[in-house]
Amino acid sequence: MSSVSQNFMKLFRGSSGPEAIAEQGSQKLTRRSSGLGELSRTWESAEALCVLDLGSTSATNIRHFTERGHRIYSEDLLTASTEPELLTKDENGVAALDSRKFLADNLVYPAAHFDVVLCWNLPDYLDESLVKPVVGRLWSVLKPGGMLLAFFHTRDAGPDSPCHRFHIIGGDTLEMKRIVLRQEARRPPTGTAHGVTSTSDGFQLQRVFNNRHIENLFRDFASIKFFLARDNIREVLVVR
């Protein structure tokens, strides 16, 4: 797989999970996104694309795509990963999540169904045992030539970087709202397998991927392009 890509196109769909997440209304931030800017040229010029938005239902994102004649679906995988029945142990007795059960209940779409996936910062906050299986499923539901946008924190971001929900408010501009879990969705210390600790009110950063890790994560994709932002985020645009 090449480390730099040139051509991108297409869009995604999804369905929302349980509404266990609230957004902290007092902390609205905006950020410019070079990856979004490049990707947005696709939906501004193409017709009837299918978009998958991997986050809680966003009225802003729904409006952004439907006004342009596209279909959009939302699937909240972070919230879905907090379901207690997913918790199991691996062969070493270490707490983990059952990835087979998770994929039996989530991301259930026909092969090559989507044009675009908005993955946002999901890999950084999703439990380790789910990351590769989820990326594999996303590859299978993307159309050949379809594109996926993902954000990865750099080490300088720090371990306490809050998890945000992203709302598209311009061609290359996002509004960020911090995700705060409702009390009933939080977990005690064993809930760290779900990305939540007893001392936090939101999802915790699980790991920091370097460029080599990111390339390995998306090794089955045709190409990958990196954008380094000023807010300690690496944006990645990959092509199926």
Phi and psi in degrees as GROMACS dihedral restraints (atoms count N, CA, C in turn):
[ dihedral_restraints ]
;  ai    aj    ak    al  type     phi  dphi    fc
    3     4     5     6     1   -74.1    20    10
    4     5     6     7     1   152.5    20    10
    6     7     8     9     1   -87.3    20    10
    7     8     9    10     1    -6.8    20    10
    9    10    11    12     1  -132.4    20    10
   10    11    12    13     1   133.1    20    10
   12    13    14    15     1  -113.0    20    10
   13    14    15    16     1   161.0    20    10
   15    16    17    18     1  -123.7    20    10
   16    17    18    19     1   -39.0    20    10
   18    19    20    21     1  -110.2    20    10
   19    20    21    22     1   136.2    20    10
   21    22    23    24     1  -138.7    20    10
   22    23    24    25     1   153.3    20    10
   24    25    26    27     1  -168.4    20    10
   25    26    27    28     1   156.1    20    10
   27    28    29    30     1    99.7    20    10
   28    29    30    31     1   179.4    20    10
   30    31    32    33     1  -145.9    20    10
   31    32    33    34     1   172.2    20    10
   33    34    35    36     1  -124.3    20    10
   34    35    36    37     1   174.8    20    10
   36    37    38    39     1  -142.0    20    10
   37    38    39    40     1   177.4    20    10
   39    40    41    42     1  -178.6    20    10
   40    41    42    43     1   177.6    20    10
   42    43    44    45     1  -133.8    20    10
   43    44    45    46     1   146.5    20    10
   45    46    47    48     1   -79.0    20    10
   46    47    48    49     1   144.5    20    10
   48    49    50    51     1   -87.0    20    10
   49    50    51    52     1  -168.1    20    10
   51    52    53    54     1   -62.6    20    10
   52    53    54    55     1   141.4    20    10
   54    55    56    57     1   -81.0    20    10
   55    56    57    58     1    71.2    20    10
   57    58    59    60     1   -98.9    20    10
   58    59    60    61     1    -1.0    20    10
   60    61    62    63     1  -113.3    20    10
   61    62    63    64     1   136.7    20    10
   63    64    65    66     1  -115.2    20    10
   64    65    66    67     1   155.4    20    10
   66    67    68    69     1  -107.1    20    10
   67    68    69    70     1   140.3    20    10
   69    70    71    72     1   -79.4    20    10
   70    71    72    73     1   102.2    20    10
   72    73    74    75     1   -63.2    20    10
   73    74    75    76     1   -22.2    20    10
   75    76    77    78     1   -80.3    20    10
   76    77    78    79     1    -9.1    20    10
   78    79    80    81     1  -120.8    20    10
   79    80    81    82     1    77.9    20    10
   81    82    83    84     1  -100.3    20    10
   82    83    84    85     1   122.2    20    10
   84    85    86    87     1  -122.2    20    10
   85    86    87    88     1   156.3    20    10
   87    88    89    90     1  -121.5    20    10
   88    89    90    91     1   150.9    20    10
   90    91    92    93     1  -145.2    20    10
   91    92    93    94     1   148.4    20    10
   93    94    95    96     1   -87.7    20    10
   94    95    96    97     1   142.3    20    10
   96    97    98    99     1  -130.4    20    10
   97    98    99   100     1   110.6    20    10
   99   100   101   102     1   -65.9    20    10
  100   101   102   103     1   -38.2    20    10
  102   103   104   105     1   -63.3    20    10
  103   104   105   106     1   -43.5    20    10
  105   106   107   108     1   -63.4    20    10
  106   107   108   109     1   -40.4    20    10
  108   109   110   111     1   -59.8    20    10
  109   110   111   112     1   -41.7    20    10
  111   112   113   114     1   -70.0    20    10
  112   113   114   115     1   -41.6    20    10
  114   115   116   117     1   -68.4    20    10
  115   116   117   118     1   -34.7    20    10
  117   118   119   120     1   -65.4    20    10
  118   119   120   121     1   -22.5    20    10
  120   121   122   123     1   -62.7    20    10
  121   122   123   124     1   -25.9    20    10
  123   124   125   126     1   -67.4    20    10
  124   125   126   127     1   -51.0    20    10
  126   127   128   129     1   -80.3    20    10
  127   128   129   130     1   -11.9    20    10
  129   130   131   132     1   -80.9    20    10
  130   131   132   133     1   -22.8    20    10
  132   133   134   135     1  -111.0    20    10
  133   134   135   136     1   -18.5    20    10
  135   136   137   138     1   -98.5    20    10
  136   137   138   139     1   164.7    20    10
  138   139   140   141     1  -113.4    20    10
  139   140   141   142     1   146.5    20    10
  141   142   143   144     1    48.8    20    10
  142   143   144   145     1    56.9    20    10
  144   145   146   147     1   -86.7    20    10
  145   146   147   148     1   160.4    20    10
  147   148   149   150     1  -117.0    20    10
  148   149   150   151     1   119.9    20    10
  150   151   152   153     1  -116.6    20    10
  151   152   153   154     1   135.7    20    10
  153   154   155   156     1  -110.4    20    10
  154   155   156   157     1   120.8    20    10
  156   157   158   159     1  -107.6    20    10
  157   158   159   160     1   110.5    20    10
  159   160   161   162     1   -88.3    20    10
  160   161   162   163     1    78.0    20    10
  162   163   164   165     1  -172.5    20    10
  163   164   165   166     1   174.3    20    10
  165   166   167   168     1   -60.1    20    10
  166   167   168   169     1   156.7    20    10
  168   169   170   171     1   -55.9    20    10
  169   170   171   172     1   127.7    20    10
  171   172   173   174     1  -118.6    20    10
  172   173   174   175     1   112.7    20    10
  174   175   176   177     1   -61.4    20    10
  175   176   177   178     1   -33.5    20    10
  177   178   179   180     1   -63.9    20    10
  178   179   180   181     1   -46.1    20    10
  180   181   182   183     1   -69.5    20    10
  181   182   183   184     1   -38.0    20    10
  183   184   185   186     1   -59.5    20    10
  184   185   186   187     1   -46.9    20    10
  186   187   188   189     1   -63.6    20    10
  187   188   189   190     1   -40.8    20    10
  189   190   191   192     1   -57.2    20    10
  190   191   192   193     1   -42.1    20    10
  192   193   194   195     1   -87.4    20    10
  193   194   195   196     1   -40.1    20    10
  195   196   197   198     1   -67.6    20    10
  196   197   198   199     1   -31.5    20    10
  198   199   200   201     1   -65.3    20    10
  199   200   201   202     1   -20.2    20    10
  201   202   203   204     1  -100.1    20    10
  202   203   204   205     1     7.6    20    10
  204   205   206   207     1    83.6    20    10
  205   206   207   208     1    16.2    20    10
  207   208   209   210     1  -102.0    20    10
  208   209   210   211     1   161.6    20    10
  210   211   212   213     1  -100.1    20    10
  211   212   213   214     1   139.7    20    10
  213   214   215   216     1  -134.3    20    10
  214   215   216   217     1   139.9    20    10
  216   217   218   219     1  -129.5    20    10
  217   218   219   220     1   147.5    20    10
  219   220   221   222     1  -117.9    20    10
  220   221   222   223     1   139.7    20    10
  222   223   224   225     1  -140.0    20    10
  223   224   225   226     1   118.4    20    10
  225   226   227   228     1   -92.7    20    10
  226   227   228   229     1    85.3    20    10
  228   229   230   231     1   -72.2    20    10
  229   230   231   232     1   -31.2    20    10
  231   232   233   234     1   -63.9    20    10
  232   233   234   235     1   -46.6    20    10
  234   235   236   237     1   -63.4    20    10
  235   236   237   238     1   -42.1    20    10
  237   238   239   240     1   -60.9    20    10
  238   239   240   241     1   -30.4    20    10
  240   241   242   243     1   -73.2    20    10
  241   242   243   244     1    -8.6    20    10
  243   244   245   246     1   -89.3    20    10
  244   245   246   247     1    -0.5    20    10
  246   247   248   249     1   -61.1    20    10
  247   248   249   250     1   126.1    20    10
  249   250   251   252     1   -63.6    20    10
  250   251   252   253     1   -27.0    20    10
  252   253   254   255     1   -71.4    20    10
  253   254   255   256     1    -9.4    20    10
  255   256   257   258     1   -80.3    20    10
  256   257   258   259     1   -19.4    20    10
  258   259   260   261     1   -70.5    20    10
  259   260   261   262     1   126.9    20    10
  261   262   263   264     1  -145.5    20    10
  262   263   264   265     1  -168.7    20    10
  264   265   266   267     1  -129.9    20    10
  265   266   267   268     1   144.4    20    10
  267   268   269   270     1   -82.0    20    10
  268   269   270   271     1  -173.5    20    10
  270   271   272   273     1   -63.7    20    10
  271   272   273   274     1   -18.0    20    10
  273   274   275   276     1   -97.6    20    10
  274   275   276   277     1     6.6    20    10
  276   277   278   279     1    78.9    20    10
  277   278   279   280     1    12.5    20    10
  279   280   281   282     1   -88.1    20    10
  280   281   282   283     1   137.9    20    10
  282   283   284   285     1   -60.0    20    10
  283   284   285   286     1   135.1    20    10
  285   286   287   288     1  -152.5    20    10
  286   287   288   289     1   172.1    20    10
  288   289   290   291     1  -106.2    20    10
  289   290   291   292     1   146.3    20    10
  291   292   293   294     1   -78.7    20    10
  292   293   294   295     1    99.3    20    10
  294   295   296   297     1   -68.0    20    10
  295   296   297   298     1   -31.1    20    10
  297   298   299   300     1   -66.3    20    10
  298   299   300   301     1   -44.8    20    10
  300   301   302   303     1   -65.3    20    10
  301   302   303   304     1   -39.8    20    10
  303   304   305   306     1   -59.8    20    10
  304   305   306   307     1   -45.9    20    10
  306   307   308   309     1   -76.0    20    10
  307   308   309   310     1   -18.5    20    10
  309   310   311   312     1   -72.2    20    10
  310   311   312   313     1   -25.0    20    10
  312   313   314   315     1  -106.5    20    10
  313   314   315   316     1   -11.7    20    10
  315   316   317   318     1  -135.2    20    10
  316   317   318   319     1   156.5    20    10
  318   319   320   321     1    54.0    20    10
  319   320   321   322     1    40.6    20    10
  321   322   323   324     1   -93.4    20    10
  322   323   324   325     1    91.8    20    10
  324   325   326   327     1  -136.5    20    10
  325   326   327   328     1   160.8    20    10
  327   328   329   330     1   -65.7    20    10
  328   329   330   331     1   157.5    20    10
  330   331   332   333     1   -62.3    20    10
  331   332   333   334     1   146.7    20    10
  333   334   335   336     1    53.0    20    10
  334   335   336   337     1    45.7    20    10
  336   337   338   339     1   -92.3    20    10
  337   338   339   340     1   -29.5    20    10
  339   340   341   342     1  -110.8    20    10
  340   341   342   343     1   152.4    20    10
  342   343   344   345     1   -92.5    20    10
  343   344   345   346     1   -36.2    20    10
  345   346   347   348     1  -142.6    20    10
  346   347   348   349     1   141.0    20    10
  348   349   350   351     1  -120.9    20    10
  349   350   351   352     1   127.8    20    10
  351   352   353   354     1   -99.2    20    10
  352   353   354   355     1    94.0    20    10
  354   355   356   357     1   -82.4    20    10
  355   356   357   358     1   -23.2    20    10
  357   358   359   360     1    53.3    20    10
  358   359   360   361     1  -132.0    20    10
  360   361   362   363     1  -101.8    20    10
  361   362   363   364     1    21.8    20    10
  363   364   365   366     1   -52.8    20    10
  364   365   366   367     1   -47.6    20    10
  366   367   368   369     1   -59.9    20    10
  367   368   369   370     1   -30.8    20    10
  369   370   371   372     1   -71.4    20    10
  370   371   372   373     1   -26.1    20    10
  372   373   374   375     1  -112.1    20    10
  373   374   375   376     1   -12.8    20    10
  375   376   377   378     1   -76.7    20    10
  376   377   378   379     1   147.2    20    10
  378   379   380   381     1   -57.0    20    10
  379   380   381   382     1   142.0    20    10
  381   382   383   384     1   -51.9    20    10
  382   383   384   385     1   -40.5    20    10
  384   385   386   387     1   -68.9    20    10
  385   386   387   388     1   -13.1    20    10
  387   388   389   390     1  -104.1    20    10
  388   389   390   391     1   -17.5    20    10
  390   391   392   393     1   -61.1    20    10
  391   392   393   394     1   -56.3    20    10
  393   394   395   396     1   -65.7    20    10
  394   395   396   397     1   -42.8    20    10
  396   397   398   399     1   -59.5    20    10
  397   398   399   400     1   -38.8    20    10
  399   400   401   402     1   -67.3    20    10
  400   401   402   403     1   -44.7    20    10
  402   403   404   405     1   -62.2    20    10
  403   404   405   406     1   -38.7    20    10
  405   406   407   408     1   -61.7    20    10
  406   407   408   409     1   -41.1    20    10
  408   409   410   411     1   -67.7    20    10
  409   410   411   412     1   -38.4    20    10
  411   412   413   414     1   -63.5    20    10
  412   413   414   415     1   -38.6    20    10
  414   415   416   417     1   -58.7    20    10
  415   416   417   418     1   -42.6    20    10
  417   418   419   420     1   -71.6    20    10
  418   419   420   421     1   -31.2    20    10
  420   421   422   423     1   -89.9    20    10
  421   422   423   424     1   -10.0    20    10
  423   424   425   426     1   -79.1    20    10
  424   425   426   427     1   144.4    20    10
  426   427   428   429     1   -73.4    20    10
  427   428   429   430     1   151.7    20    10
  429   430   431   432     1   -56.2    20    10
  430   431   432   433     1   129.5    20    10
  432   433   434   435     1    88.4    20    10
  433   434   435   436     1    -8.3    20    10
  435   436   437   438     1   -69.6    20    10
  436   437   438   439     1   158.9    20    10
  438   439   440   441     1  -122.4    20    10
  439   440   441   442     1   151.2    20    10
  441   442   443   444     1  -131.9    20    10
  442   443   444   445     1   132.7    20    10
  444   445   446   447     1  -111.3    20    10
  445   446   447   448     1   127.8    20    10
  447   448   449   450     1  -137.5    20    10
  448   449   450   451     1   151.1    20    10
  450   451   452   453     1  -115.3    20    10
  451   452   453   454     1   137.8    20    10
  453   454   455   456     1  -130.0    20    10
  454   455   456   457     1   133.2    20    10
  456   457   458   459     1   -74.2    20    10
  457   458   459   460     1   146.1    20    10
  459   460   461   462     1   -88.4    20    10
  460   461   462   463     1   168.5    20    10
  462   463   464   465     1   -62.7    20    10
  463   464   465   466     1   -28.7    20    10
  465   466   467   468     1   -67.8    20    10
  466   467   468   469     1   -15.7    20    10
  468   469   470   471     1   -66.9    20    10
  469   470   471   472     1   -28.5    20    10
  471   472   473   474     1    89.0    20    10
  472   473   474   475     1   153.8    20    10
  474   475   476   477     1   -70.4    20    10
  475   476   477   478     1   -15.8    20    10
  477   478   479   480     1   -99.3    20    10
  478   479   480   481     1    16.8    20    10
  480   481   482   483     1   -60.6    20    10
  481   482   483   484     1   122.6    20    10
  483   484   485   486     1   -71.6    20    10
  484   485   486   487     1   153.7    20    10
  486   487   488   489     1   -85.8    20    10
  487   488   489   490     1   133.2    20    10
  489   490   491   492     1  -118.2    20    10
  490   491   492   493     1   153.6    20    10
  492   493   494   495     1   -98.8    20    10
  493   494   495   496     1   139.7    20    10
  495   496   497   498     1  -110.7    20    10
  496   497   498   499     1   132.3    20    10
  498   499   500   501     1  -122.5    20    10
  499   500   501   502     1   128.7    20    10
  501   502   503   504     1   -80.2    20    10
  502   503   504   505     1   117.9    20    10
  504   505   506   507     1  -119.1    20    10
  505   506   507   508     1     4.8    20    10
  507   508   509   510     1  -170.6    20    10
  508   509   510   511     1   175.5    20    10
  510   511   512   513     1   -58.8    20    10
  511   512   513   514     1   -35.2    20    10
  513   514   515   516     1  -133.1    20    10
  514   515   516   517     1    24.1    20    10
  516   517   518   519     1  -125.2    20    10
  517   518   519   520     1   134.3    20    10
  519   520   521   522     1  -121.5    20    10
  520   521   522   523     1   144.3    20    10
  522   523   524   525     1   -98.8    20    10
  523   524   525   526     1   132.4    20    10
  525   526   527   528     1  -111.1    20    10
  526   527   528   529     1   131.1    20    10
  528   529   530   531     1  -126.4    20    10
  529   530   531   532     1   127.9    20    10
  531   532   533   534     1   -64.5    20    10
  532   533   534   535     1   135.0    20    10
  534   535   536   537     1   -85.7    20    10
  535   536   537   538     1   127.3    20    10
  537   538   539   540     1  -121.7    20    10
  538   539   540   541     1   123.0    20    10
  540   541   542   543     1   -76.7    20    10
  541   542   543   544     1   137.9    20    10
  543   544   545   546     1   -66.6    20    10
  544   545   546   547     1   153.5    20    10
  546   547   548   549     1   -54.0    20    10
  547   548   549   550     1   -41.2    20    10
  549   550   551   552     1   -70.1    20    10
  550   551   552   553     1   -14.5    20    10
  552   553   554   555     1   -95.6    20    10
  553   554   555   556     1    -5.9    20    10
  555   556   557   558     1   -81.7    20    10
  556   557   558   559     1   160.9    20    10
  558   559   560   561     1  -124.0    20    10
  559   560   561   562     1   151.3    20    10
  561   562   563   564     1   -69.2    20    10
  562   563   564   565     1  -174.9    20    10
  564   565   566   567     1   -49.7    20    10
  565   566   567   568     1   -35.4    20    10
  567   568   569   570     1   -67.1    20    10
  568   569   570   571     1   -14.4    20    10
  570   571   572   573     1   -74.2    20    10
  571   572   573   574     1     0.2    20    10
  573   574   575   576     1   -62.1    20    10
  574   575   576   577     1   -21.0    20    10
  576   577   578   579     1   -66.4    20    10
  577   578   579   580     1   -18.7    20    10
  579   580   581   582     1   -96.9    20    10
  580   581   582   583     1     2.9    20    10
  582   583   584   585     1    85.4    20    10
  583   584   585   586     1    12.0    20    10
  585   586   587   588     1  -127.1    20    10
  586   587   588   589     1   139.5    20    10
  588   589   590   591     1  -113.2    20    10
  589   590   591   592     1   164.4    20    10
  591   592   593   594     1   -68.9    20    10
  592   593   594   595     1   -17.4    20    10
  594   595   596   597     1   -99.8    20    10
  595   596   597   598     1     1.4    20    10
  597   598   599   600     1  -114.4    20    10
  598   599   600   601     1   163.5    20    10
  600   601   602   603     1  -113.4    20    10
  601   602   603   604     1    12.7    20    10
  603   604   605   606     1  -153.6    20    10
  604   605   606   607     1  -177.6    20    10
  606   607   608   609     1   -70.8    20    10
  607   608   609   610     1   142.9    20    10
  609   610   611   612     1  -103.5    20    10
  610   611   612   613     1   144.5    20    10
  612   613   614   615     1   -60.1    20    10
  613   614   615   616     1   122.9    20    10
  615   616   617   618     1   -90.2    20    10
  616   617   618   619     1   -28.4    20    10
  618   619   620   621     1  -166.6    20    10
  619   620   621   622     1   167.6    20    10
  621   622   623   624     1  -120.9    20    10
  622   623   624   625     1   118.0    20    10
  624   625   626   627     1   -85.0    20    10
  625   626   627   628     1   135.4    20    10
  627   628   629   630     1   -92.3    20    10
  628   629   630   631     1   176.3    20    10
  630   631   632   633     1   -58.7    20    10
  631   632   633   634     1   -38.6    20    10
  633   634   635   636     1   -64.5    20    10
  634   635   636   637     1   -41.8    20    10
  636   637   638   639     1   -63.2    20    10
  637   638   639   640     1   -40.2    20    10
  639   640   641   642     1   -66.1    20    10
  640   641   642   643     1   -43.6    20    10
  642   643   644   645     1   -61.8    20    10
  643   644   645   646     1   -38.5    20    10
  645   646   647   648     1   -67.6    20    10
  646   647   648   649     1   -38.5    20    10
  648   649   650   651     1   -61.5    20    10
  649   650   651   652     1   -37.5    20    10
  651   652   653   654     1  -106.5    20    10
  652   653   654   655     1    29.3    20    10
  654   655   656   657     1   -64.8    20    10
  655   656   657   658     1   -22.9    20    10
  657   658   659   660     1   -83.4    20    10
  658   659   660   661     1    -6.8    20    10
  660   661   662   663     1   -83.8    20    10
  661   662   663   664     1   160.2    20    10
  663   664   665   666     1   -73.4    20    10
  664   665   666   667     1   -35.6    20    10
  666   667   668   669     1  -158.7    20    10
  667   668   669   670     1   162.5    20    10
  669   670   671   672     1  -144.7    20    10
  670   671   672   673     1   142.0    20    10
  672   673   674   675     1  -132.6    20    10
  673   674   675   676     1   133.5    20    10
  675   676   677   678     1  -104.1    20    10
  676   677   678   679     1   143.0    20    10
  678   679   680   681     1  -129.4    20    10
  679   680   681   682     1   123.0    20    10
  681   682   683   684     1   -95.9    20    10
  682   683   684   685     1   118.2    20    10
  684   685   686   687     1   -94.0    20    10
  685   686   687   688     1   169.1    20    10
  687   688   689   690     1   -81.2    20    10
  688   689   690   691     1   -13.4    20    10
  690   691   692   693     1   -99.7    20    10
  691   692   693   694     1    35.9    20    10
  693   694   695   696     1    60.8    20    10
  694   695   696   697     1    34.8    20    10
  696   697   698   699     1  -123.3    20    10
  697   698   699   700     1   133.1    20    10
  699   700   701   702     1  -101.0    20    10
  700   701   702   703     1   123.7    20    10
  702   703   704   705     1   -93.8    20    10
  703   704   705   706     1   140.7    20    10
  705   706   707   708     1  -129.2    20    10
  706   707   708   709     1   129.0    20    10
  708   709   710   711     1  -118.1    20    10
  709   710   711   712     1   115.2    20    10
  711   712   713   714     1  -115.4    20    10
  712   713   714   715     1   152.0    20    10
  714   715   716   717     1  -116.5    20    10
  715   716   717   718     1   132.9    20    10
